[in-house]
Amino acid sequence: MKNIYLSEYSDVFYLEDKNVVLVHWKKYCELEQYRKPLEAALQTIREHSGCNYVADTRDGFEDNPLDTKWVADYFMPKAKEYGCRVIYFIIDRDNSLKEELEGQEKDSASLLEFRYIYGIEEV
């Protein structure tokens, strides 16, 4: 596991054995605090052919609507352009962010495949 970006809000890692970039969301953030780790994830996807994206949402939170729009309009299209094919959401057993995650999937299902998992070992 290689550290890509670390902050009080999120950590971004590259897992070479799975060829994924993992973003672990730690607490609520928005705008630049939210977008910087995703930009780091995009750069990692761009650097590693066929790299997919994993978001660990178990300590998650609901997005600012501006960030939700940015994800749909910018992050998802760029991820696809850079070679990402699958977005994995690591969810808690209750899927407490169900509505938000399904909204992100609905906005971008024509671009990428979405999978809901309970741990990184399921990638």
Beta strands, then each sheet from edge to edge (+ up, - down):
strand 1: 2-6
strand 2: 10-15
strand 3: 20-25
strand 4: 52-56
strand 5: 86-90
strand 6: 113-117
sheet 1: 1+ 2- 3+ 4+ 5+ 6+
end
